[in-house]
Amino acid sequence: MRRAHLVVALIVAVSFAVPYASFAAARSLSFGLSGSDVTTLQQELITAGYLAAGSATGYFGALTQAAVQKFQCAQNIICTGASVSGYGIAGPKTQAALASVAATPVQPSSVDTAALTPAATGKFEVSGWVPDWRAASGTLDTAPHLGQMTSVMPFGYTVTNQGVLYDSANISQTPWPAFIAQAKAQNVRVIPTVEWGNGDAEQAILSNATTRIALEDQIANIVKQNGFDGIDIDFEAKQAATINYFSTFLKGLYARMGNKWVYCTAEARMPLEDRYSPGATIPPDATDYANNYTAMNQYCDRVEIMAYDQGTVDVRLDAARSAPYAPVADPGWVSDIVTLAAQSISRNKLIIGIPDYGYEYTVTPVNGSFQYDVQWAFNPAYATQIAAELGITPHRTSADEMGFAYNPSALAAVAPTDGNSTQTQQSAPANATVQNQGSQVNTSQPFNYVTWSDAQAIADKVQLAHQLGVRGVAIFSLGGAEDQGMWSVLK
């Protein structure tokens, strides 16, 4: 599951062309101030990728101060010290630099906050996927917390290349029946996932009316025969040519499901201005998508956006954040992809998928840039064990995750084990070479970098879901190896 197709990004440094003297009369802007000049500052921070869209309120609050600090660090203006020293204050030098960056041609925005669907109403929902590869520990871990959940999505089912639904989780066998009974007793929806990731087979089966209808019937019958509350459709790696056939499949399935729930899991779709550098030529197929958001809004009761496996795909954030930077999910990136989806999909249906795992990379300095080569996905205990062995204190990264860099030669041999690795089940972000301005890594030798989603990162995305006005969140995955502090913030 979670096979994102990421874009290799290359960001070049921007030279400042706006004369410093032209800003000499501008007042310095700091925490607590308000006015049209603060609004202008915030708009420039949004354009440069340091503030989320819709944050130009005219008031200089904590988010604006943090954005100014990140910009100052990235541009080597100032990166430490108390506010009296200028850190977090938009003085003439900072305003001149920001105006120059903001004036650089950018891709036309594909996100229009004025065009969003109405904010969700009703109870905020918390859901999660329970993976078949950790069925015993996942059900054991989740069971005591069912009272917090709206839905649980067991893995589940898959589809063969011949279009036959296959029970890959052996859902009729231990531990599933007892877990499902316990969930139902607490009025928690049981929505098994059908996960499929063969683009050629998906095109072949869904483009043929006979095999498509047969698959619709199989899925609807499995739900009704087993007394499930619904089904979660997670068809990934689809071809752009499959888009209309998939929409027709959803329409047919929705009609067959009656009063049962249809959940749809969708890969993250990024705004064009986040995918391409300013001035870059956008290829003609850049918007050839495999999911029709309008059809999903019509035929899916919930649409779960896979807001993870970001890696180095976001060119604006790659330039704005401090290196090393190859996150699982930066809140700024999550905000953009969810806001884009909310233009077509009702926020009453939108669910933000939240990761609880991490990635390890080997990082190689290359001509002032960093090349990130992914090694594997992992659960948090893997990283904390390395940190403990090396005496390293993990820190909060510029992507609001936990992470640290280390010299791999300091360890005799470190590789994920079956007890804490997700690498065999989790697809990794694409390798990429990215220019990070204001890097905090000062080494000319290759090093390893680990970054992961801890309870605080999860809490911040839950808060973001509330701020964005969507229906809820879903955790990937509930395997029992996540930061256990997560359970106290899922609300």
C-alpha positions in Angstrom: 0.0 0.0 0.0 1.0 3.7 -0.3 2.9 3.6 -3.6 3.3 7.2 -4.4 4.9 8.2 -7.7 7.2 11.1 -6.8 8.8 13.7 -9.0 12.5 14.3 -9.0 13.1 17.9 -8.0 16.0 20.3 -8.6 15.9 23.7 -7.1 18.5 26.4 -7.9 19.4 29.2 -5.6 17.8 32.6 -6.3 19.8 35.8 -6.5 18.5 38.9 -4.9 17.8 41.6 -7.4 15.8 44.1 -5.3 18.0 47.0 -4.1 18.3 47.1 -0.3 18.0 50.9 -0.3 14.5 50.7 -1.8 13.2 49.2 1.5 14.9 51.6 3.8 11.7 53.4 4.8 9.7 50.2 5.5 9.0 49.6 9.2 10.3 46.4 10.8 7.6 43.9 11.3 7.5 41.7 14.4 5.2 39.6 16.6 2.0 41.3 17.6 1.9 43.9 14.8 -0.9 44.2 12.3 -1.6 46.1 9.1 -1.5 46.0 5.3 2.3 45.7 5.3 2.0 42.5 7.5 -0.5 41.2 4.9 2.0 41.9 2.2 4.7 40.1 4.2 2.5 37.1 4.7 1.5 36.9 1.0 5.2 36.9 0.1 5.9 34.2 2.6 3.1 32.2 1.0 4.4 32.7 -2.5 7.9 31.6 -1.3 6.5 28.5 0.3 7.0 29.4 4.0 3.3 29.9 4.9 0.3 27.8 4.0 -2.2 29.2 1.6 -4.9 31.3 3.2 -2.6 32.5 6.1 -2.5 36.2 5.0 -4.6 37.5 8.0 -2.8 40.9 8.5 -1.7 39.9 12.0 1.9 38.9 12.8 1.4 35.9 15.0 3.4 32.8 15.9 3.0 31.1 12.5 4.2 34.2 10.7 7.2 34.6 13.1 8.2 30.9 12.6 7.9 31.4 8.8 10.2 34.5 9.0 12.7 32.6 11.0 12.8 29.7 8.5 13.2 32.2 5.7 16.0 34.0 7.5 17.8 30.7 8.1 17.4 29.6 4.5 18.8 32.8 3.2 21.7 33.0 5.7 20.4 36.3 7.1 20.3 35.1 10.7 19.5 31.7 12.2 19.7 32.0 16.0 19.4 34.3 18.9 16.7 36.3 20.7 14.2 38.4 18.8 16.0 41.6 19.8 18.9 40.4 17.5 16.5 40.3 14.5 15.8 36.6 14.4 12.0 36.4 13.6 11.8 40.1 12.9 11.2 41.2 9.3 13.5 44.1 9.1 14.6 45.9 5.9 17.1 43.3 4.9 14.7 40.4 5.4 11.9 42.2 3.6 14.2 43.0 0.7 15.3 39.4 0.3 11.8 38.1 0.7 10.4 40.6 -1.9 13.1 39.4 -4.3 12.2 35.8 -3.9 8.5 36.4 -4.1 9.0 38.5 -7.2 10.6 35.6 -9.0 8.1 34.1 -11.6 6.2 31.2 -10.2 3.8 28.7 -11.6 0.2 29.8 -11.7 -1.5 28.7 -8.5 -3.8 25.8 -8.8 -5.1 26.2 -5.3 -8.0 28.7 -4.8 -9.0 28.9 -1.1 -12.1 30.8 -2.2 -13.3 27.8 -4.2 -13.3 25.2 -1.3 -16.3 23.1 -0.5 -18.0 23.9 2.8 -16.2 22.9 6.0 -17.2 19.5 7.4 -20.0 19.3 10.0 -20.7 16.6 12.5 -18.4 14.5 14.6 -14.7 14.5 13.8 -13.7 11.0 12.7 -10.6 8.9 13.7 -9.8 5.8 11.7 -6.9 3.5 10.9 -5.6 0.7 8.8 -4.7 -2.6 10.6 -2.2 -4.4 8.4 -2.3 -8.1 7.7 1.5 -8.3 8.1 1.1 -7.3 11.7 -2.4 -8.7 12.4 -1.7 -10.1 15.9 0.1 -7.0 17.3 -2.0 -4.6 15.4 -5.3 -5.9 16.7 -3.9 -6.3 20.2 -2.7 -2.7 20.2 -5.9 -1.2 18.7 -8.5 -3.1 20.7 -8.1 -1.1 23.9 -8.6 2.1 21.9 -11.6 1.2 19.9 -13.6 3.8 21.8 -11.6 6.5 20.1 -12.2 5.1 16.6 -14.9 5.7 14.0 -13.7 3.0 11.6 -11.1 0.3 11.4 -9.8 -0.9 8.0 -8.3 -4.4 8.1 -6.0 -5.4 5.4 -7.7 -7.0 3.8 -8.3 -8.1 0.3 -6.5 -7.8 -3.0 -7.4 -8.5 -6.6 -5.6 -11.0 -8.9 -4.5 -10.1 -12.4 -7.6 -12.0 -13.6 -9.9 -9.7 -11.6 -10.7 -12.2 -8.8 -11.1 -10.9 -5.3 -8.7 -12.6 -2.9 -8.7 -12.7 0.9 -5.0 -12.1 1.5 -5.5 -11.5 5.2 -7.4 -14.7 5.9 -10.0 -12.4 7.6 -12.0 -15.4 8.8 -9.1 -16.6 10.9 -7.6 -15.5 14.2 -7.2 -12.7 15.3 -9.7 -11.0 13.0 -13.1 -12.5 14.1 -12.7 -11.5 17.7 -11.4 -8.1 16.8 -14.2 -7.4 14.4 -16.8 -8.5 17.0 -15.2 -6.2 19.5 -15.3 -3.3 17.1 -18.9 -3.9 16.2 -19.9 -4.1 19.9 -18.5 -0.6 20.3 -20.2 0.7 17.1 -17.0 1.1 15.2 -17.3 0.6 11.5 -15.5 -2.4 10.1 -14.4 -1.4 6.5 -11.9 -3.9 5.1 -9.5 -2.6 2.4 -9.2 -4.0 -1.1 -5.6 -3.1 -2.1 -4.5 -3.4 -5.7 -1.4 -1.9 -7.4 -1.0 -3.5 -10.8 -1.7 -0.7 -13.3 -1.8 -3.0 -16.4 -4.2 -5.4 -14.7 -6.4 -2.6 -13.4 -6.6 -1.2 -16.9 -7.4 -4.6 -18.4 -10.1 -5.6 -15.9 -11.8 -2.2 -15.4 -11.9 -1.4 -19.2 -13.8 -4.6 -19.8 -17.5 -4.3 -18.9 -17.8 -8.0 -18.1 -14.8 -8.2 -15.8 -15.5 -4.8 -14.2 -19.1 -5.7 -13.3 -18.0 -9.1 -12.0 -15.5 -7.4 -9.7 -18.2 -5.0 -8.5 -20.4 -7.9 -7.7 -17.7 -9.8 -5.8 -16.9 -6.9 -3.6 -20.5 -6.1 -2.8 -21.2 -9.8 -2.0 -18.2 -10.1 0.3 -19.3 -7.1 2.3 -22.9 -8.3 2.7 -22.0 -12.0 3.3 -19.6 -11.1 6.1 -21.7 -8.3 7.7 -19.0 -5.7 7.1 -20.1 -2.1 7.4 -18.5 -1.2 4.0 -15.4 -1.5 1.9 -12.3 0.6 1.3 -11.2 0.8 -2.3 -7.4 1.3 -2.6 -6.5 0.9 -6.2 -3.1 2.4 -6.7 -0.6 2.8 -9.6 -3.5 3.2 -12.1 -2.8 4.5 -15.6 -4.2 7.8 -16.7 -6.1 5.9 -19.3 -8.0 4.1 -16.6 -9.5 7.2 -15.1 -13.0 6.9 -16.6 -13.1 3.1 -16.2 -12.3 3.5 -12.5 -15.0 6.1 -12.2 -17.5 3.8 -13.8 -16.4 1.0 -11.5 -17.0 3.2 -8.5 -20.4 4.2 -9.8 -21.4 0.5 -10.2 -20.0 -0.5 -6.9 -21.8 2.4 -5.1 -25.1 1.3 -6.6 -24.6 -2.3 -5.4 -23.6 -1.4 -1.9 -27.0 -0.1 -0.8 -26.7 1.3 2.7 -23.1 0.1 3.1 -20.2 2.5 3.2 -17.8 3.1 0.3 -14.4 4.5 1.3 -11.9 5.4 -1.4 -8.2 5.8 -0.7 -6.4 8.1 -3.1 -2.8 9.0 -3.8 -1.7 12.6 -3.0 -2.2 15.1 -5.8 0.1 18.1 -5.6 -0.5 21.7 -6.9 1.5 22.3 -10.0 3.4 25.2 -8.3 4.7 22.7 -5.8 5.8 20.2 -8.4 7.7 22.5 -10.8 10.4 25.1 -10.3 9.6 28.7 -11.2 9.9 29.2 -14.9 10.0 25.4 -15.6 8.2 24.1 -18.6 5.2 22.1 -17.4 4.8 18.9 -19.5 1.5 18.4 -21.4 0.7 15.3 -19.3 1.2 17.0 -15.9 -2.5 16.9 -15.2 -3.2 13.4 -16.7 -4.5 12.0 -13.4 -5.8 8.5 -12.7 -8.4 9.6 -10.2 -11.4 11.8 -11.1 -12.0 13.8 -7.9 -15.4 14.8 -9.0 -16.5 11.2 -9.5 -14.9 10.2 -6.2 -16.9 12.9 -4.5 -20.1 11.5 -6.0 -19.5 7.8 -5.4 -17.4 7.6 -2.3 -18.7 8.2 1.2 -15.2 9.0 2.5 -12.1 9.9 0.5 -8.9 9.2 2.4 -6.0 11.2 1.0 -2.6 9.4 1.4 -0.8 12.4 2.8 2.5 10.7 3.2 5.7 9.5 1.4 6.5 13.0 0.5 10.3 12.6 0.1 11.8 15.3 -2.1 8.8 15.9 -4.3 7.8 19.4 -3.2 10.2 21.9 -5.0 9.1 24.9 -2.9 9.5 23.2 0.4 12.8 21.6 -0.7 14.1 25.1 -1.1 12.5 26.6 2.0 13.3 24.0 4.6 16.6 23.3 6.3 18.5 20.2 5.2 18.5 17.3 5.6 15.0 17.3 4.2 13.2 14.3 2.8 10.2 14.0 5.1 7.5 11.4 5.4 4.9 14.3 5.5 5.6 18.0 6.1 2.5 19.8 7.4 2.9 22.5 4.7 2.8 19.8 2.0 -0.2 18.1 3.6 -2.0 21.4 3.8 -1.5 22.1 0.0 -2.6 18.6 -1.2 -5.7 18.6 1.0 -6.6 22.1 0.1 -6.3 21.2 -3.6 -8.6 18.1 -3.1 -11.1 20.2 -1.1 -11.8 22.2 -4.3 -13.5 19.2 -5.8 -14.3 16.8 -2.9 -16.7 17.7 -0.1 -14.8 18.4 3.1 -17.5 16.4 4.8 -16.0 13.3 3.1 -12.3 14.2 3.2 -10.0 12.2 5.5 -6.3 13.0 6.0 -4.1 9.9 6.1 -1.4 10.3 8.7 1.8 8.2 8.8 3.3 6.8 12.0 6.5 5.4 10.5 9.8 6.8 9.0 12.5 6.5 6.4 16.2 6.1 6.4 18.4 7.7 3.6 22.0 7.7 2.7 22.8 11.4 1.9 25.6 12.4 -0.3 26.8 16.0 -0.8 26.9 16.8 -4.5 28.0 20.2 -5.8 26.3 22.1 -2.9 23.2 19.9 -3.0 22.3 16.6 -1.3 21.5 13.4 -3.0 19.0 11.3 -1.0 19.0 7.5 -1.6 16.3 5.8 0.4 17.3 2.7 2.2 14.1 1.5 3.9 11.0 2.4 5.8 11.0 1.7 9.6 8.9 1.9 12.7 10.1 4.4 15.4 11.9 1.9 17.7 14.5 1.3 15.0 15.6 4.9 15.0 15.5 5.4 18.7 17.6 2.3 19.2 20.3 3.8 16.8 20.1 7.1 18.7 20.6 5.3 22.0 23.5 3.3 20.8 25.3 6.4 19.5 24.3 8.7 22.3 22.4 11.0 19.9 19.4 13.1 21.0 16.9 13.2 18.1 15.6 16.6 17.3 12.5 18.1 15.6 13.3 18.6 12.0 12.2 21.5 9.7 9.4 19.2 8.5 8.0 18.9 12.1 9.1 15.3 12.4 11.8 13.6 14.6 15.1 12.9 13.0 18.9 12.9 13.2 21.9 12.4 11.0 24.7 9.9 11.9 27.9 8.4 10.6 27.0 4.8 9.5 30.6 3.7 10.2 29.9 4.3 13.9 27.7 1.2 13.9 28.9 -2.3 13.2 25.8 -3.2 11.3 22.3 -1.7 11.4 19.4 -3.0 9.4 15.7 -3.2 10.1 14.5 -6.5 11.6 11.2 -8.2 11.3 10.3 -6.7 14.7 10.3 -3.1 13.7 10.6 -2.7 9.9 7.9 -1.8 7.5 10.2 -1.9 4.5 8.7 -5.0 2.8 5.2 -3.4 2.9 5.9 0.3 2.5 6.9 1.8 -0.8 9.7 4.3 -0.5 9.8 7.9 -1.9 11.9 8.3 -5.1 15.6 9.1 -4.8 16.4 12.7 -5.7 19.0 15.4 -5.8 17.7 18.5 -4.1 19.3 21.9 -3.3 18.5 22.9 0.3 19.4 26.4 1.2 20.6 27.1 4.7 21.6 23.5 5.3 22.3 22.5 8.9 24.4 19.6 7.8 28.1 20.5 7.7 29.9 17.6 6.2 31.6 16.8 2.9 31.2 13.0 3.4 28.2 10.8 3.0 26.0 10.3 6.1 22.8 8.6 7.0 19.6 10.4 7.8 16.5 9.1 9.6 13.2 10.9 9.9 10.0 9.7 11.3 6.5 10.6 12.5 6.2 10.6 16.2 3.2 11.4 18.5 3.9 15.2 18.2 3.9 15.1 14.4 0.7 13.1 14.5 -0.9 15.6 17.0 0.1 18.5 14.7 -1.6 16.9 11.7 -4.7 16.1 13.7 -4.8 19.8 14.6 -4.2 20.7 10.9 -7.2 18.5 10.0 -9.4 20.5 12.4 -8.0 23.8 11.0 -8.6 22.7 7.4 -12.2 21.8 8.3 -12.1 18.2 6.9 -14.0 15.2 8.3 -11.2 13.4 10.1 -8.0 11.5 10.0 -6.8 7.9 9.4 -3.6 6.4 10.7 -1.3 4.3 8.6 -0.8 1.9 10.1 -2.1 0.4 13.4 0.5 -2.3 13.6 1.4 -1.9 17.3 4.9 -0.5 16.7 4.0 3.2 16.4 4.8 5.9 19.0 2.3 4.9 21.8 1.9 8.6 22.7 -0.2 8.7 19.5 -3.3 7.4 21.3 -3.5 10.4 23.6 -3.7 12.9 20.6 -6.2 11.2 18.4 -9.2 13.3 19.1 
